[in-house]
Amino acid sequence: ALALGLKGADEAFIDLGRQTRGIQRLTGDTAEDASKLVFVAQRSGVEFDKIGPSITRLPKNSAHLSDIAVALQDASGKTRPFVDVLGDVADYFQHAPAGIDKTAEAVALFGRGGTAMLPILDRGRSGIAALSAEAERMGKVLGQDDVDQVIKHITAQRKLDAAISSAKENIGAAIDPAYTTFLRGVAGTVGEVASFLEAHPLAGQITADVAGIGAAIGLI
């Protein structure tokens, strides 16, 4: 039980690290901010595979972002952290003017996956911040060292899988000639028996009768 528990804990860590790394690649944010976003999505009921396409789409809609007073760059022209931009967008959705179609707005900003982002956006910046703080309290926030360790683990696992696959292929190549000969022998024997029974119907009937008796008394 202890071994299974440790294995489950390791798998959970690797899964969180993999998702955090995926967010980092898309946003350029720190491991800490990326892992918080993973937690926010989970607690909001947003599937992880819905986040990636939405994150990729948002920066491409700078004109629409400007329409809702959200900037991708700060006053010095430096790209703002994605988490900050998301907070601004979330505040807009939380306090959206009456008559605004939130679904249409979400799709316009985040693409077809925008609808799935609504549970996060409706929380507003403060709601996202509250969940981020909860992630810290629960130990769900990863640092860059954690993410790097996960990458090493994944790389090692891939090498092991490749080695096992190669070993199986080599063993298969070594035993295949003998196994093929064995199969041919079995096929030949079966063929000979079938030919014999076809040539001697009485023997076939006796065999069937014996089999029937054996089945009836529980021997077969």
ZIRA-V633540 format. One record per helix or strand of 3 or more residues. SS is the DSSP state (@ for helix, = for strand). FROM is the first residue (numbers start at 0). LEN is the number of residues. If there is no record, write none. Layout:
ss/from/len
SS/FROM/LEN
SS/FROM/LEN
//
This chain:
ss/from/len
@/1/26
@/30/13
@/47/20
@/81/13
@/101/20
@/123/14
@/143/56
@/200/16
//
